[in-house]
Amino acid sequence: MTITGAFVMFAVYWFMLLFIILPLRLQTQQEAGRIVPGTPPSAPVDPRMKRKLFWVTVIAVALWIPTCLIIWSGLISVSDLDTLGRFRN
């Protein structure tokens, strides 16, 4: 795996986790009963973005490091995942 490939894999992990974690523990303005004029009722009251971004980064690193080590060690390669036989010589 190249450095670019490792960076792309980290970015994929990070953004997937971000979209999974964003809606967790979200309270909307409508649920809180305090709708700010000019905003939709579904807007979050306190999104806690710093905390969510921190945990997304921690979990992404915790998943990314073992994945990189497995790929770099050669334990699993693309040919191992080739179920259709397209990469065989």
C-alpha positions in Angstrom: 0.0 0.0 0.0 1.3 3.4 -0.9 1.2 6.4 1.4 -1.6 7.9 -0.8 -3.6 4.7 -0.5 -3.2 4.8 3.3 -4.3 8.4 3.5 -7.3 7.7 1.3 -8.2 4.7 3.5 -8.0 6.9 6.6 -10.2 9.5 5.0 -12.8 6.9 4.0 -12.8 5.5 7.6 -13.0 9.1 9.0 -15.9 10.3 6.9 -17.9 7.1 7.3 -17.6 7.3 11.0 -18.4 11.0 11.0 -21.7 10.3 9.1 -22.5 7.5 11.6 -21.7 9.5 14.7 -23.3 12.8 13.7 -26.9 11.9 14.4 -26.1 10.2 17.7 -27.5 12.0 20.9 -28.8 14.8 18.7 -31.6 17.0 20.2 -33.5 19.2 17.7 -34.9 22.6 18.5 -38.4 21.2 18.1 -37.7 18.5 20.8 -36.2 21.1 23.1 -39.1 23.4 22.6 -36.9 26.4 21.7 -37.1 27.2 18.0 -34.8 30.1 17.0 -36.6 32.3 14.4 -35.2 31.8 10.9 -34.0 28.2 11.5 -35.7 24.9 10.8 -37.2 23.1 13.7 -34.9 20.1 12.9 -31.8 22.2 13.6 -29.7 20.8 16.5 -29.7 22.7 19.8 -26.2 21.7 20.8 -24.4 19.5 18.2 -21.3 19.0 20.4 -19.1 18.9 17.2 -15.7 19.1 19.0 -16.5 16.0 21.0 -17.8 14.1 18.0 -14.9 15.0 15.8 -12.5 13.9 18.6 -14.2 10.5 18.9 -14.4 10.1 15.1 -10.7 10.6 14.9 -9.9 8.3 17.8 -12.0 5.5 16.4 -10.8 6.0 12.8 -7.1 5.7 14.0 -8.0 2.6 16.0 -9.5 1.0 12.9 -6.9 2.3 10.4 -3.7 1.2 12.1 -4.6 -2.5 12.3 -5.9 -2.4 8.7 -2.7 -0.9 7.5 -0.6 -3.4 9.5 -2.6 -6.3 8.0 -2.2 -5.0 4.5 1.5 -4.1 4.8 2.3 -7.5 6.4 0.8 -9.3 3.4 -1.6 -11.3 5.5 -4.4 -10.2 3.2 -3.9 -9.0 -0.4 -6.1 -8.0 -3.3 -5.7 -11.5 -4.8 -7.1 -13.0 -1.6 -10.2 -10.9 -2.1 -10.6 -11.7 -5.8 -13.6 -14.0 -5.9 -14.1 -13.6 -9.6 -10.6 -14.5 -10.6 -9.9 -11.3 -12.5 -6.4 -10.6 -11.0 -4.9 -14.0 -11.5 -2.2 -14.4 -14.2 
